[in-house]
């Protein structure tokens, strides 16, 4: 079967960038008035999640340094619900994979799955907090604000500081409770859980992180705890405006070189690929992709291939790397079971693409709207088929690099490692 020819294209995104992270963190902590809230010797917990956030280790280190200047004794708490296999050791391993180590950040990591019950929401949901964070004298809440991969919130609270407080600090126990109610739990109950934490714990402030389309730190902002719900809503809108996207909305075959937790909590960002696959949740109207091939899972995911169920085809290589216990723990906790379902497994990239082309009814291979991306986070450089070039040629933000050429595979039938 002939395969479509492809050309490399570059998307030109724009957006702000934080240059000197240490200086900005220092300025923000000063602006929010932490000096008046901290006395020498106070033990301060800094939250650290499981997402692959740009510069996260540097940001945490900067916060550690500023707290030490104020006389505090900071430590780091893994705040990631059920991730890391829902074990204390696994969650430390996740932090290490993100570069968050005691040596680099200059603070100890205290990891435990033990929690303390704080109370209940007005609707009766029990509220818990990590025991180490509860025993601290204060908490510095840190997390990235971005569009959620499971739902759209009518109140503008999706993935951010409030989620970090509710599900992150609540550990596996709280994640199970909230996810038991599916989308209603993470969309509607999660903010109520966070509010109880704000009321009953000494959260000194939140440090919100927003990224641009190049996965660079675009905004770093310290927010007084009482203002987090309103400011997070505003930052969510800014984050959505900065998000990358695919260069076209109609695609026959999309190959994603790597899925992984370091790219998205769902392995592949549902906002990028236009697939949610949650019972009762309407699918996005765009982009419209007929077939998705998931080629590999990132090393940083440690075998957690959650998101493979968003693909239609995968490879033997990816399948053989799956740590089913870790992935299943994650997906069962979330209750969104479809996302861990195994699609058709083919021997390699070449065979997976051939199968997708076979299912692309009535479309000749040379006319296939084909695209290959490294992952759903890095979309500056993508490969597109010859059939897509005419509609991209006239766009100001698109640069076509070189002439179309045959797809290249290694001796095992896989694409060469992405090098752009």
N, C-alpha and C positions, 0 to 999 in steps of 0.2 A: 504494500500500500504506500503510495507517495505521501510525504508529509509536507505541511506548509513551510515556506521559507519565512525567515524572521529577520527583523532589523532591530537594533538597539535604539531606544528613544530615551530622552531625558526630560522629566517634568521639572519645571522651574517654579518652585513654591516660594512664598514670601512669608515673613513673620519676624517678630522680635526675638532676640537672643540675649540671655544673661551672660555677660562676659566674665566678670570676677565674682564667682560664687561666694567665696569667703567674705568679701566686702558686703555683698548684698544681704547675706544671712545676718551679718553683724548689724547692719543698718536696720533690718526688719525687726530683729529681736530688741534693739534699742527703741525703735518706734512704737512697739506694742507695750513697752513699759515693764519688761520682765525684771529689771533691776529692783523695782519696788516690791515685787512678789517673791523674791528669792533672798533667803538669808544663808550665810555660810554654813556648809555642812548638809544642806538639804539634798536628799536623794531624788533625782529626777529621772523618770522613765521616758525614753524616746522611742516612739513606735517605728517599726520597720516591717514593711509588707513584703509580699512575694513577687510583685511586679517588676519587670525589667525597666525601671525608670531611669532615664538619662541622668548621669552624675549623682545617683542616689547616695552612693558611699561618700562622695565628696561633700554633699549637702549635710549628711548626718555628722560627718567629721567636723564640719564648720559649726554645727549646732553644739556639738560636744565641747569644742574649744570655747565658744561663747559662754556656755553654762559654767565651765571651769573658771573663766575670768570673773564670774559673779560669785564664786566661792562654792558652787554646787558640786555635787558628786553624781554625774550622769551615768546611766547605763541604758542598754538597748534591749527592747522587748520585741520578739517576733510577734507580729500581729497579722495573721493570715488565715484565720478560721481553720479549715480542715486541710490546708495545703501541707506539703512536706510529709504526706502519709499520716497526718494527724498525730504526729509524735514530736516530742520535744527535740529529739536528736535530728529528725528529718527537717524540722523548721530551721534549725541552725545551719544545716547543710544547704538549704535554699538560700539563706542569707549569704553564706560563703560564696555560693555560685554567682551572686550579684556583686561580689567584691566587698560586702559588708562583713568585715572581720574585726576582731578586737584589736589586732595589731594596727590595721589601717585607720580605724575610726578613733582609737585611743580610749575606748570604754569597754567594760565587760558586757557580754551578752548573757542575759538571764532568761533561759528558755524553760517553760513549764506549760503543761496543758491544764494545770490546776486553776480553778476559777473560784471567785467569791460571788455569791448572789447579792445584788444591790437592792432589788425590789421588783416592781412590775410596771409595765406601761399602763395607761388608762384602759386599754383593751384587754389586759390580763396576761400579756406576754412577760415571762420571767426575764430579768436582765442580769447578766453576769459580766464580770471583768477578770482579766488575768490577775492571778494572786500577787505576782511580783509588782505589777503596776499599781494594784490596790494598796500595797504596803509602802509604796514610794510616797514621798512628801508632795510630789507634783508630777504631772504628765505633760510632755510636749508631743502633741498630736501631729504627725507628719504624713502626707499622702498626696498622690496625684489626682487632680480633678479632670475628669474626661467623660465623654458620652459612654453610657453603660452598654454592654453587649447583649443584655437580656430584655431590656424594656426602655420605654420613654416615660419619664416622670411628668405628671401634670404640675408638680410643685418645683421642678427644676433641681431635684436632689437625686443624683444618680451614682456615679462612681467618684468618691472623693473622701473628704475628711469625716463626714458623718458615717459613711460606710466603714471606714477604718475604725472608728470608735465602736460601732455596733457589732459588726461581724469580726473585725480584726482583733480588738481587745477582748471580745467575748469568746474567742478561741473556738474549738470544735463544738463545744456545748451550745454556744449561741448560734453558730452557723447552722447546726442541725435544727434548732428551734425555728429560726427564721425561714430557712429553706423548706421546712415542712409545709409551708403555705405557698410554695411556688413563687410566681411573680408577685402575687399580693404581698408575700412576706418581704421580699427584698425591695419592692417599690414603695409599699405603704407602711409596713410595720417597722422596717429598718430605721427610718428617720425618728420614729417614736422611741425606739430603743436608745438611739444616740442621745436624744434629749434627756432621758433619764440619767445617762452617764454624765452629761454636762451638768446636771443638777446635783448629783450625788458624789462626784469625784472632783479632785482639784486639777482639772485640765487647765494648764496655765495659758495656753493659746494653741492655735493650729498653724502649721506652716504648709500652705497650699503650693503645689507645684503644677504648672501648666506647661505642656510641651508644644513645639511647633511641628510642622509637617516633616522636618528632618530629624525628629526625635532629639531635638536640642531643648535645653531648658529655656523656655520663653518668659515665664513669670515665676517669681519666688516671692511669696507674700505671707507675712505673719498676720494672723487674724485673731482679735480678741474672741474668746470662746462664745460669748453671747451673740456675736455678729456672724458666726460661722454659717448658720442656715441661709441668711440672706446673701452674704458675700459668695458663698459656694455656688449659689444659683447664678449669680452674675459671671463668675469665672467659668462655669459650665458653658455658657453661651460663647465666651471668648475661645474656649478650647474647641468647641464644635466648628467655629469659623476657621481655626488653624489646622484642622485635621487634613491629612493627605487623602487622596482618593484615586481610583483607577482612571486612566485617561479616557475611557469610553464606557458607556452604560450597557451595551449589548455585546455579550461575549459568548462564543460557542464553547470553547475549551479554555479553562484557566489552570495553569500548573503553578502550584505554590511549592517552592523548593523546600521550605521548612515551616512546620507548624511548631508551636511551643508556648509555654507559659511566660517566657521572657518577651514574647511579642504581643500576647493578649491573654487575658484570663481564660478565654475560650479557645486558645490555640491559634485560631484565626479570628481576627476581629470581624464580628458580624456586621458592623457598619460598613466595612470595606467590601465584603463579598456578597452582601445582601441576603444573607441567610441567618435565621434565628433558630428555627426548629425547636420551638417550645410549644407544648400543647396549649391551645387557646390564644396564642400570640400571633397577630397578623404578620405575615412576612413583608419585608420592605418592598417598595415598588421598584427600586433600583439599587444597585445594578442588577441586570437580568443575565444570569450565567447558567447555561445549560448543564455543563459538566465541570466539576472541580477535581483536579488530581492533587492529592497530598503526597509529596515525594519523600520527605524525611522529617524526623523530629529532632529538635535542637538538643545539644548536649546539656544545656542549662535546665532542660525539663526533666532530666533524670528518668526518662522512660514514661513520664506522664504525657500521654498522647491525647489528652482531652481535646476535643475539637475535631478529631478524625471523623466523627459522625456527621460533620458538616460537609465532608467531601463525598464524591460519588465513587472514586477509585483511589487506590493507594498502591504502594509498592511492597514487595517482599522485604526490602531493607527496613522500611518503617515498621512494618508489622513485627518483625523479629526483635525490634528494640523496645517494644511496649512492656512496661512494668504494670501488669494488670492490677495488682493489688493497690498500687498508688493511684492509678487512673480511676479505678472503680471506687475507691474511697472518696475521691474528689467528686465524681459525677453522682454517686448515690447521695452524698451529702447535699449536693445542689438540687437534686430531684429531676434535673433536666437530662433524662437518661439517653435520649436520642444522640446526644453529642459524643458519646463514647461508643456508639454502635460501629462495628467494623464494616467498611464498604468493600467493594470487590477488590481483591488483592491480585495484582499482576506482578510479573517477575521483575520489571524495571520500568523506568520512565518511558522508554520507547514503546513497550507493550501497552502501558496504560494509555498513552496518547492514541495509539492505534485503536484501542477499544472505544475511546471517547469519540473518535472520528467515525467509527462504525455506527455509533448511536446517534450521530448528527445527521438525521434523515435528510436525504436529498441535497446535501451540501457537498460539493466537490472539495477535496482536501486543499487545493490551492486557493479556494474561496472561503476557507474557514476563518472565522474571527477568533484567532488564537492569541493567547497572551501567557507569558511566563514572568513570575515575580519572585524575588528572593524570600519574602514573607509578607505579612499584611501590615507591617510597621514601616518598612523601608521601601518607599515607592518612588524614589527619585529616578532610578534607572529601571526600565522594564523592557522586555522583548515583546514585540508585537508582530503579527503576521502581515504579509504583503497586502492582504485584503483590507487591513485597517489603515494603511498609510495615507490613502487619499483624504480621509476625513481628519487626520491629524496634521497633515502638511500645512494647513492654513492657520493653525492655532499659535498665538504668540507665546504661550507658555510651554510649547513642545518643541524640542530640538531632535531631529532625526539624525542619528549618528551612523553613517555608513550605508552601504547598499544591502538589500535583503540577501540572506545566504541560507544554505541548508542547515537544518538542525544538527548539532554536533553532540555525539554521545561518546562515553568512554567504552572500554572493552567489555564492561558489564551491562551496557545499555542505559547508563544513567548520565544525566547532564553533568558536565564538569562543574566543580565548585564555583559558586558565584563570586566574581572578583571585581565588581564595580562598586 
